[in-house]
Every structure is written in structure tokens, then in C-alpha cells.
Amino acid sequence: MSFMKFNRKVLQNGLRVLTIPMPSFESATVMVMVGAGSRYETKLNNGISHFLEHMAFKGTKNRPSAMDISVLIDGIGGEMNAFTGKESTGYYIKSASNHIDLSMDVLSDMLHNSLFDEKEIEKEKGVILEEINFHDDNTSHRIGDVYERLLYGDTAMGWNIDGEKKVIKAIKRQDFLDYMSQLYSANQVTVAVAGGIDVEKTLALAEKYFGKMRCFDTGNYRKVVENQTKPEVLIKRKKTEQVNIAIGVRTVSNDHPDKYALSVLSSILGGGMSSRLFTEVREKRGLAYYIRTSSDHYQDCGSLVSMSGVDPKRLDEAITVILEQYHGISNFQFPISNKELEKAKEFLKGHLVLDLEDSRSVAGFYAQQELLEERTDNPDVVLSKIDRIKVEDVQKAAKKYFVEKGLNLAVIGDFSSGQEFEKLLHL
């Protein structure tokens, strides 16, 4: 992977084009990523970023129906999809590398000429509402949303990406047009093309299809204000056989130097089946089916969090065991060995390497950095940053961020209040 390098070109309208040649690949992914996600929304249009991503595939002036678009992509054996986050939205087509022209044509058409037909909007509302139901029923998925609601409150960062049902039902065609006219500016867009590509030809196609995109001043997001002074609990009441929990602490933004030490710390705690929490919570005590820890970062905030599905009768025990591990690392009671450190680093590096065996993941890896971080690194630079982390860096991060006043516990289960859990939240 050391051979992987990107080329960057900024078009006159401010749109950024990243080309990542992967000479052994017969495929290529064209990804258009926009610096607009759910944190840019208001109470009146919460869920529109995700809804817009659905509508992009429903017809354009040049290809009036969803079928027109899907027949084209099926006809080249391609794969198209999209995704929405809090800070960005991505649209991509992956195909044999000789079909980049068509991929760019279709994606630019979707960005510039989507019809937003009222009948299609009404039909798609049903799809979105069912997607919300699916996520609500899938509590192991929804616990992350409840946790972020606890961290960020009743703000755009604390709202669900898929939106509120009553808001989705009220969205009209003009809402999509207004949203795009406020945020979909050329200088907020990165086109990343990865795979078996010719760089010069790819740049010429990017200029042809995206060079005329309008550039304008965009709206910005409201920065997160953090002033937590004591442990906090949020319960989403739901009758379930299994209780889902998320226990975490506030950390740092994606450009902070502590990011890599926190990633290694999360790997030690809950990365894989030999991690501390998997061993303590599942293997030794049989308290949970799944448990995992992640270190998550946005442009102005972050969190390290452990999530688990737990037997309701043994919930207190599970919370206590997780917090014991947090406390044990931060106060050197359960020291980190060099062997454990190396395993955690190799876990992170191995996952990154496996991810980047796919042109879609490579395009996303670069586009995400270009849009949301201060610098864009090749994978070998990221791997070397992970490699440089020492035991003392991880210990320092644990001591700094595992503090009692910053603890947060989100729960989905049949509980009336969080008071019974507050007494457990000690470090």
C-alpha cells in the first residue's frame, strides 16, 4: 500500500478533484462527497440531507426516472449508492474502469439536474419512514444515536440523521432546492476517483462534468459547546429482551494530536475478540452478546465510547465492569503491556489495509480527509502515525479523558428513569 499516492487538483470553481491510481485494478470508483450533512439542518428540515441522498437516484432532466438511471448502471455491471453522515454526504458509482465517463456523467447529472418530482417525493417518504422504523427496532444500531443525543442535546449534532417522522412527512420539493442552494457549492465538493485510471483523462472528465458547477457562500454549522460538569444519563424507554448501552467520555476533534492515541486505546478496550472488554464482559462473565469500543471524531468534538447488548438483570454488573477497565487503565491499576500495545496497533493497521483493498473505500478515505480534516494523508502516513504511538501516549490519553465528570451513559430499555444508574457512574 506504500505505492498508493493521490493527486490533487482544484478547478477554477473551487471544486477539488482527487485522483488515486491503483494500477493493478480493473475497477474504478467515482465518488462525489459534499461537505453537507445533518449537522447543517434545522428543526424544520431535520432529515433532509439523508432524504436528498435518496432523491438523487429518482430521476434527472436527462434521465427522468429512477429506472433510466438504474438501467444505465446495471448495463455496465456497476454498483451505485450513497451515504449520509453528520458532516458529509457521498454519492458513488463503482464500475469497470473504462466506464468512468458514464459514472461522472450520471453523478454530475444527479447533482445539477435532479427533478425532485412531487410524486416521487411522496413515494419516497414511505421508504424513509420504514427506514426510521427499521432503525428504531434495531436497538443495537439506534443506541449510537441516543448516545449522541446525550452528548449534544437538542441541537443538529444531537438529532438523528434519518430525521423525525413528522418533519419527513412535511418536506416539499422547494425544501430540497433551498437546501442545495444553501450548501451544494462547488468549493464544498470533492470528487475522488480511485482505481485503474489514467490521471490526465480523469481530470479532463472532471473538468467537463463538474467544472461549471456554481460556487457561492454557504451556510455553516453551529459549533458544539461542551461544558459538562457531572456524569449524565439518558434513557430511551423501550420494552426489549436485551438492554443496549453506550458508555463513553468526551474527547477531541479529528485534527487533534491525541486522535491516534485514543484510537489505540479504543482498540485495547474493545477492538476485536481478544480485547479487554470482550474478554471481561463476554468471555469471563457472559454478560453480553456484543461489546465494542470506538473512537469517533468530528470537526470540533469527539468521543470514545463502548457499546454493548446486555441482559437486563445483569446491567449494573456490566456497567461496573466496563468502568473498572476505564478506571484501571487511567490510574495504572491495569497497566498496558508492550505486547498489548503492539496487538492493538496491528489491529487498527490491519483493518485499514483490508478496507483499502476496495476502490470505493479508497475514494472515501481520501475524500473524507480532504473535506473534513486540515490535511490529506496517504495511507502509509496514517499507518506510521499509528506505529509511533507508545504505551505512555495511551496511558496519558486515558488519564486525560477518563474523568468522572465527563462520563456519559445512554440506555435503550424498559426503565423509567436514569437515577438508578447515576450511582454507578464513578471513576
Residue pairs with C-beta under 8 A, 6 or more apart in sequence:
1 353
1 356
1 379
1 380
1 383
2 380
4 20
4 22
4 356
4 362
4 378
4 379
4 380
5 20
5 21
5 378
6 18
6 19
6 20
6 366
6 376
6 378
7 18
7 19
7 20
7 21
7 199
8 16
8 17
8 18
8 370
8 376
9 16
9 17
9 19
9 203
9 206
10 16
10 17
11 17
11 186
11 206
11 207
11 210
11 211
12 211
13 186
13 187
13 210
13 211
13 212
13 213
13 214
13 215
14 185
14 186
14 187
14 215
15 186
15 187
15 189
15 190
15 191
15 206
15 210
15 211
15 213
15 215
16 189
16 190
16 191
16 370
17 190
17 191
17 192
17 193
17 202
17 203
17 206
17 210
18 190
18 191
18 192
18 193
18 363
18 366
18 367
18 370
18 376
19 192
19 193
19 194
19 197
19 199
19 202
19 203
20 192
20 193
20 194
20 195
20 197
20 362
20 363
20 366
21 195
21 196
21 197
21 198
21 199
22 194
22 195
22 196
22 197
22 359
22 362
23 196
24 196
25 97
25 195
25 196
25 359
26 96
26 97
26 196
27 94
27 95
27 96
27 97
27 195
27 196
27 359
28 94
28 95
28 96
28 97
28 99
28 100
28 103
28 193
28 194
28 195
28 196
28 197
28 359
29 92
29 93
29 94
29 192
29 193
29 194
29 195
29 359
29 360
29 362
29 363
30 92
30 93
30 94
30 100
30 103
30 104
30 107
30 191
30 192
30 193
30 363
31 90
31 91
31 92
31 191
31 192
31 193
31 194
31 360
31 363
31 364
31 367
32 90
32 91
32 92
32 107
32 108
32 111
32 189
32 190
32 191
33 88
33 89
33 90
33 91
33 189
33 190
33 191
33 192
33 364
33 367
33 368
33 370
33 371
34 88
34 89
34 90
34 183
34 184
34 188
34 189
34 371
35 87
35 88
35 183
35 188
35 189
35 371
35 372
36 49
36 88
36 89
36 179
36 183
36 184
36 188
36 218
37 49
37 84
37 85
37 86
37 87
37 88
37 89
37 161
38 46
38 47
38 49
38 50
38 84
38 85
38 86
38 156
38 159
38 160
38 161
38 163
39 86
39 87
39 156
39 157
39 221
39 222
39 298
40 49
40 156
40 183
40 219
40 220
40 221
41 47
41 48
41 49
41 156
41 159
42 156
43 167
44 167
45 167
45 171
45 175
45 179
46 156
46 159
46 160
46 163
46 164
46 167
47 128
47 160
47 161
47 162
47 163
47 164
47 167
47 168
47 171
48 163
48 171
48 175
48 176
48 179
49 84
49 89
49 161
49 179
50 84
50 128
50 161
50 162
50 163
51 124
51 128
51 163
51 168
51 171
51 176
52 89
52 176
52 179
52 180
53 82
53 83
53 84
53 89
53 91
54 82
54 124
54 127
54 128
55 114
55 116
55 120
55 121
55 124
55 176
56 82
56 91
56 110
56 111
56 114
57 66
57 69
57 70
57 80
57 82
57 110
58 65
58 66
58 114
58 115
58 116
58 117
58 120
58 124
59 65
59 66
59 68
59 69
59 114
59 115
59 117
59 120
60 69
60 109
60 110
60 112
60 113
60 114
60 115
61 109
61 113
61 115
62 109
62 113
63 69
63 72
63 106
63 109
64 115
66 120
69 80
69 106
69 110
70 80
72 102
72 106
73 79
73 80
73 93
73 95
73 106
76 95
76 96
76 99
76 102
77 95
77 96
78 93
78 94
78 95
78 96
78 99
78 103
79 93
79 94
79 95
80 91
80 92
80 93
80 94
80 106
81 91
81 92
82 89
82 90
82 91
82 92
83 89
83 90
84 90
84 161
85 161
86 156
86 157
86 161
86 298
87 221
87 298
87 299
87 371
87 372
88 368
88 371
88 372
90 364
90 367
91 107
91 110
91 111
92 107
92 360
92 363
92 364
93 103
93 106
93 107
94 359
94 360
95 102
95 103
97 195
97 196
97 197
100 193
100 197
100 201
100 202
100 205
101 205
104 191
104 205
104 206
104 208
104 209
104 210
105 209
107 209
108 209
108 210
108 213
111 184
111 189
111 213
112 213
114 176
116 173
116 176
116 177
117 173
118 172
118 173
121 171
121 172
121 173
121 176
125 168
125 169
125 171
128 162
128 163
128 168
129 165
129 168
129 169
131 162
132 160
132 162
132 163
132 165
132 168
135 141
135 142
135 145
135 160
135 162
136 142
139 238
139 240
139 242
139 244
139 309
139 412
140 244
140 290
140 307
140 309
142 236
142 244
142 412
143 244
143 245
143 246
143 307
143 410
143 412
144 246
144 305
144 307
145 160
145 161
146 234
146 236
146 246
146 410
146 411
146 412
147 234
147 246
147 248
147 303
147 305
147 307
147 408
147 410
148 157
148 158
149 158
149 159
149 160
149 234
149 410
150 158
150 232
150 233
150 234
150 408
150 409
150 410
151 157
151 158
151 250
151 301
151 303
151 408
152 158
152 224
152 301
155 222
155 224
156 221
156 222
157 224
157 298
157 301
182 218
182 219
183 218
183 219
185 214
185 215
185 216
185 217
185 218
186 210
186 213
186 214
186 215
187 215
187 218
188 218
188 371
189 210
189 213
190 367
190 370
190 371
191 206
191 210
191 367
192 363
192 364
192 366
192 367
192 370
193 202
193 206
193 363
194 359
194 360
194 362
194 363
194 366
195 359
195 362
221 299
223 300
224 298
224 300
224 301
226 250
226 301
228 250
228 405
228 406
228 408
229 405
230 404
230 405
231 404
231 405
231 407
231 408
231 409
231 422
231 425
231 426
232 407
232 408
232 409
233 408
233 409
233 410
233 411
233 418
233 419
233 421
233 422
233 425
234 408
234 409
234 410
234 411
234 418
235 410
235 411
235 412
235 413
235 415
235 416
235 417
235 418
236 410
236 411
236 412
237 413
237 414
237 415
237 416
238 412
238 413
238 414
239 414
240 412
240 413
240 414
242 289
242 309
242 310
242 311
242 312
243 309
243 310
243 311
243 312
243 315
243 411
243 412
243 413
244 307
244 308
244 309
244 310
244 411
244 412
244 413
245 307
245 308
245 310
245 315
245 318
245 319
245 409
245 410
245 411
245 412
246 305
246 306
246 307
246 408
246 409
246 410
247 305
247 306
247 319
247 322
247 323
247 326
247 407
247 408
247 409
248 303
248 304
248 305
248 306
248 407
248 408
249 303
249 304
249 305
249 326
249 401
249 402
249 403
249 406
249 407
249 408
250 301
250 302
250 303
250 401
250 406
250 408
251 258
251 262
251 295
251 297
251 302
251 303
251 304
251 401
252 258
252 259
252 262
252 297
252 301
252 302
253 297
253 298
253 299
253 300
253 301
253 302
254 297
254 298
254 299
254 302
254 372
254 373
255 299
255 373
255 374
256 297
256 302
258 397
258 400
258 401
259 295
259 297
259 302
260 385
260 386
260 388
260 389
260 393
261 389
261 393
261 394
261 396
261 397
262 295
262 302
262 304
262 397
262 401
263 295
263 348
263 386
264 341
264 344
264 345
264 348
264 386
264 389
264 393
264 394
265 295
265 304
265 329
265 394
265 397
265 398
266 293
266 294
266 295
266 304
267 275
267 293
267 344
267 345
267 347
267 348
268 275
268 276
268 329
268 336
268 340
268 341
268 344
268 394
269 275
269 276
269 277
269 293
269 306
269 325
269 326
269 329
270 276
270 277
270 278
270 291
270 292
270 293
270 294
270 306
271 292
271 293
271 344
271 347
271 348
272 278
272 347
274 343
275 293
276 325
276 334
277 291
277 292
277 293
277 306
277 308
277 321
277 322
277 325
278 291
278 292
280 321
280 324
280 325
281 287
281 288
281 291
281 308
281 318
281 321
281 322
282 288
282 289
282 290
282 291
285 314
285 317
285 321
287 308
287 310
287 311
287 314
287 317
287 318
287 321
288 308
288 309
288 310
288 311
288 318
289 309
290 307
290 308
290 309
291 306
291 307
291 308
291 322
292 306
292 307
292 308
293 304
293 305
293 306
293 307
294 304
294 305
294 307
295 302
295 303
295 304
296 302
296 303
296 304
296 305
298 372
299 372
303 408
304 401
305 408
306 322
308 318
308 322
310 318
311 318
312 413
312 414
315 411
315 413
316 421
316 424
319 409
319 421
319 424
319 425
320 424
323 407
323 424
323 425
323 426
323 427
325 334
326 398
326 402
326 427
327 333
327 402
327 427
328 334
329 336
329 394
329 395
329 398
329 402
330 395
330 398
330 399
330 402
330 427
331 399
332 395
335 395
336 391
336 394
336 395
337 391
338 391
341 389
341 390
341 391
341 394
345 386
345 387
345 389
348 386
349 383
349 386
349 387
352 379
352 382
352 383
353 379
353 383
355 361
355 365
356 362
356 365
356 379
365 379
366 376
369 375
369 376
369 377
370 376
377 385
402 427
403 427
404 425
404 426
404 427
407 425
407 427
409 418
409 421
409 424
409 425
411 418
411 421
415 421
